Amino acid sequence: MKKTLYSGAATLALVAGAAQAQDLTIAGPWIGADQEMVEQVLAVFEEQSGLDVAYVGSDSFEQQIVIDAEAGSAPNIAVFPQPGLAADMARRGFLTPLSEGTDEWLKENYAAGESWTALGTYTGKDGADHLYAFPYKIDVKSLVWYVPENFEDAGYEIPETMEELKVLTDQIVADGETPWCIGLGSGAATGWPATDWVEDLMLRTQTPDVYDGWVTNEVKFDDPRVIEAIEEFGWFARNDAYVSGGSGSVASTDFRDSPKGLFASPPQCYMHHMASFIPAFFPEDTMLGEDADFFYFPAYESKDLGQPVLGAGTLWAITNDSPEAHQFMEFLKTTDAHEAWMKQKGFLTPYKAVDTSVFSDPTLKKMNDILLGATTFRFDASDLMPGGVGAGSFWTGMVDYAGGEPAADVAKSIQDSWDALK
């Protein structure tokens, strides 16, 4: 506890000191190598503007920014990984609306632009809705990983629709092989990989407004449309023939170990649904694009819901108003701001005007093409739900479902937990 208090006080003092010495202060969640990359972007802004910028990173950013705001010593700009926290701070009057016209700029310049304005628009202390947060640095979750050599040897084609993906799944079984590796284990967070599956499948079986209602609980968790999405996950995960180790292994297999079957000889599975970070757990020296690759988790052709993409990312908001803060937000509208990070790693953008040839990694470019091709983008639902649900009963409920409990019973227990929070 003492250490936590000390690091919090140290960060507070650092931000306060920087505010006196710098023209602009920015706080965010990045430390280490990620901090070095964001500072490369800030250096471009410093060069163009002539302003001095101080960035303070913290691995307890979510707690620290609230402390700083309540103490009246917030940085000029805060970088939020969680839209829910930004929305809460807007409601409490700790955020400043972005310049007029920014919402229109996002609609025109970002792929699936309406999705991005909605993500950064919150109700302020005045009771009115304003655009408070600018999305910059995005992650994509709607991916299926595979080994190209395995597909080539078996003569399999990349499926372009959900109907084709299901046909391929059955074809692999007919060939005497196992189509999927799935693992939900993650220590105290066991179950979260299944929430990504359900969220992706909600976007592929329902319209975006149903997804949005589900996030706010206007559409109840035990609504038939939500149960349908859970059962869609069950189509893949609760069939012994479809999953490496059988369906009984899904809940107990650690998500970090689950892709290993792709690389076994002979393959223990052919496909793995997981977000863009999973290559960190592939075998050492795996060459992306050669030894392993990915494709877009496809939408149903029959449902005509476009190309929805599930993801996450960061939202930049003004927490201590100043002309320089607004000047920096205008900088985020430039291709320079995006391409400065694209040249490094770990960065995706829905900004249609960027030169994607500057990506340092062809894998990132390919992921970015999926983002640019999105007709709808939605943020990870579990991250938007109350913590007791999104990081609690939703996780445990998916473990129960993978273990054989009926989807309707699981959905009701999750809804009951949500009602108990109200």
N, C-alpha and C positions, 0 to 999 in steps of 0.2 A: 504494500500500500504506500509506504514512504517513497519507494522508487517511482511509482506512478505519479504521486503528487509532485515529486521533484521534477520529473520529466515534463509534466504539464506546466509547472511554473517556469521551467527553463524555456520551453517553447513560447510561453506567453511573453516572457522578458525579451526573447529574441525577436518576436514579431513587433513588440512595442519599440524596441531599439531600432529595428530596421525601418519602422515607419518614420522615425525622425531623420534617418540618414538617406532613405530612398524615396524616389518619386512614386513608386508603386510597390505594394506588398501583395504577394500571392501565397496562399497556403493550400496544400493538397495532400493526398495520400501517398505520394511517391517518395521513396527513399532509395539510396544505393544507385544502381545502374539506371533505374527509371528516372530518378531525379536528374542524373546527368543528361538524359535525353530531353526532358522538358526544359532544362536550362539552355540547351542548344536552340530551342525554339524561342525562348525568351531573349536570347542574345540577338536574334534576327530583329525582334521588336525594338530592342535597345538601340541597335545600329540605325534602324529606320526612323525612330522617334527622337533619339537623343536623350531618352529618359533612363534613369537607373531603376532596375527592378530587383527585388529580393524575393526569392522563393524559399519557403520553409516547408519541408516535408515531415510528416509524422505518421507512424504506424497506428496511432490512435486518433487519427484526424477527426473521425465522427464525434468523438467525445470532446476533443479539444476545441473544435470550431464553435460548439455550443457554449463552452466555458468562456471563450474569448468574446463571443457576441454578447453574452449576458454581462460581462465585465466592461463592455464598451470599448474593447481593444481589439476588435476583429480586423483581419487583414482587409485590404481593398477588395480582393477577389478570392473566393474560395472555390475549390474544385471538388464537386460532390460525386462520389461513386453511386450514391443512393438517391434517386429522385424523391423518395418519401421524406428523407431528412430535409432536403431543399424545400419541399412543399411545407413542411412543418415550420421551418424558419421563416418562410414567406408569410405564413399565417400569423406568426408572432411579431412581424414587422421588422425582421432582421435583414431582409433582402430589398434591393432597389430594382424596380422594373427596368428592363433594357430599353434602349432608345427606340422611339417610335419608328415603325417600319421594319424592325428586325424580324417580326413574325412573317411579314410578307417576303422578306429576303430568304428566310429558311424555306418557305413554301416553293419559291421559284428556283432556288439553287441547290437544295438537297433532294436526292432521290427519296421518294415517299415523303415529301416535304410536310404534308399535313400531320404525319405521325410525329415529326420532330417538334413542331410548334406545340402540339398537344402535350408532349412529354415535358416541356419546359414552362408550361402555363399553369399557374397556381392562383388560389384565392388569397389575396393579401389581407393585412390587418384592417383595411378599409372595406372589406367584404366584396371587393370587385376582383375580377380575374385579370391578370397581367402576365406577359411573358417575362419571366425572371431568369431563366437559365438557358445557356447556349450549349448545345451538344457538340463536343469536340473530343475525339479519340474514342472509337467505338469497337466493341467486340461482337463477333458473330457466333451464334450457337447452332444454327440450322445446318449442321455438317454431318456427313457420313464418311468415315475414314476406311480406306481399303489398301491392299497391296496390289499395284498394277500387274505385277508378274503373275499373281494368283488368278486374277481375272482373265489375263491373257491365256494362261495355260488351260483354263476351264472353258474359254470361249464366251465369257460373260460380257455383256454391254452395260454401260452406265445407264441406269434408269432415269428417264426424264419426267416421269409422273409417278404419283403414289401407286396407281394401279400397276405400273411396270415394276416398281420396287417390290410389291407383294408377289407378283408373278415370279420375279427373280428369286425371292425368298423360298418359294415353293420349288422352283427349279433346282436350287442348290440342295434342298432336302431330297428331291427325286434322284439327284446324282450321288446320293449317299454321303453328302457332306453336311456341315452345320453352318447356317448363314450368319448368325449373330454372336458377338461377345457383348455381354451386358453385366455391369457390376455396380451395385448401389452403395457399397461400403465406403465410409469416410469418417471413421471414428465417431465423435459426438454428432457429426453432421450426416450420418448415414441416412440415405434416402434421397438426398438432393438430386443425384443424376436423373432419377425418375421424374422429378418435377420438370426438368428441361424437356423430357419426352412429352409429358402431358401438355405443357405449354405450346410446344411445336404442333402437337396434334389438335389442340384447341384452335389454332390459327388455320389449320388445314380442314377443319370440319365445320367451323362457325365463322360468321362475319366478325370484323374487328370490334364492332360495338358490343358484341356478346363477350368477347375477351375483356374489354374494358369494364363491363359490368361485373364480370367475375372477379376482377382485381379489387373492385370497391365493395363487393358483396351485394350489389344490387341484383346480380344473378347469383343465386345461392349455390354453395358448393355441391349440394345434393340435387341441383337442377338436372333434368335428364340430359341436357346438352353437355354438361360437365362430365356426367357419368359416362356418356358416349366416348369422350376423349380419353378418359381413364381406361375404358375397355379397349380402345384402339391401341393404347400402350400394351394392354394385356394380350392383344393379338400377336405381338412380337415376343413379349417377355414371359408369357405363361404357357408357352407351348414347348414341351421338352425337346422336340425335334428341331426347334428353331434356335436354341440357345446352347452355347458351349457349356458343358457341365450339367445341362438340364435346367429347367425353370427353378428348381430348388436351390440352385447355386447363385441366383441373381442377387438376392439380398445379402448374402454372406461374402461375395467376391468384392474385394476392394477396387474402387474405380481406377486407381492407379495401376493395378495389375491387370485389369480387364482387357486392355488392348493387346496384351502379350500374345494371345492366341492368333492374331493376324500374322505374326512373324514366326510361328512354329512351323516345323517341317515334318510331316505335311501340315497344312493350315488347320488350326482348331476352329477357326471361324473365318468369314470373308468380309464382314462389315461391322462397324462400330460407330454408334451415334454419340458424338461428344463435341464440345465447344473447341474453339480454335487453339486453346492452350495445351491440349492433350499430347502433342508431340514431345513435350518435356518428359513424358513417361514412356516414350518409345525406346527401343534398344539404342545404346550408344552408337554414334556414327550413322544413324538412319538418315538417308538423304531424302528430304521431302521433294516430291515431284518425281522421284525415281523409285526408291525403296518403299515409300508410302505416299499416298495422295488422298484426296477427298473429293466429294461431289455434294452439291446442294441437296439437302433433305427435301424431296420433291413434294409438290402440292397435288391434290387430286385434280385431274383434268375434268372430271365429271362435275365437280362442285363450283368451278368458275370463280375461285377466290383469289386469282392472280398469283403473285409470287411473294408470299409473306416470309419475312425473315425475323427470327427471334434473336435477341442479343442483349447486350448490356453496354456500359460505357460511362463516361464522365460528363457532368454538366457544370459549366462555369457560370458563377453568379457573383454579383456585386454585393459584398457584405459590409463595405465601408465606402460610401459614395464619394467620388471625386471625378474631376474631368479626365484625369489620367486613366481611371478605371474604365470609363466609357471609351476612351481612345483605344485601350487594349481590346475591348470587345469588338471594336471596328476592325482591328487587326485580325481577329479570328475569322473575319469574313474574306480575308485575302487568301489566294492560293499559296502565297509564300508561307503563311502560318501552317498550312497543312503539309506542304511538300517538305518543309524543314524537318518534320518528324517522319514523314514517309521515307526519307533517305536513310533513316536509322532502322529501327525495327519495332514490332509490337504496336503498330498504329494502323487503323483503318478509318476511312472517312466516307460519308455519303455525298460529299461535295462534288457535283457533276463536272465542274470546270477544272479539276486538278489534272495534271499530267501524270497518268498512272505509270508511265515508263520510268519515273524516278524512284519507284519502289526498289529498295535494296534487295528484295527477295521475291522471286516469281510466285512463291506460294502466297505471300501477302497480297500480291497483285490479283491473284485468282480469287482470294477471299473477298477482296475489295470489289471485284466485278460482281460477286453475288450481292453485296450491299448496294451497289449502284443499280442492280437489276431489280431491287425490291420494289413491289407496288405498295406494300405495307411493312412497316417496322414496328415491332412491339418490344418493350423492355421486359426482361425476365419477370414474370408475374410474382413469383415467390419473394423477390426482392421488394416488390411494391406492396405486398400484403403486410398486415401487422406481424411483428416478429414471432408472436406466439403461434401464428398459423404458418406463415411463409418459411420460418426457420424453426418450426416446431411440429404441429400436428400434420401439416402437409407432408413433411419428411417421413414421420413415423407411419402415417397412413399409407404411404406408398410402399413401405417395407411390409406392412400388413397385407396390402393388396398383392404384392409379389409373392407373398407366402400363401396365398390362396383365399383370402377373405373376399367376399363379393364386393364389387365396385360400389354398389348402392349403400352397403353398410359402412364402408370406409368413408365415402363422401358424406354420409350423415354424421359420422363421428367428427370429421373435420369441421363441418358446419356447426355442430354443437360446441366445439372448442371456440369457434369464432363468436358465437352468440354469448359465450361465457365471458368474453373480453369486453362486451358492450355495457 
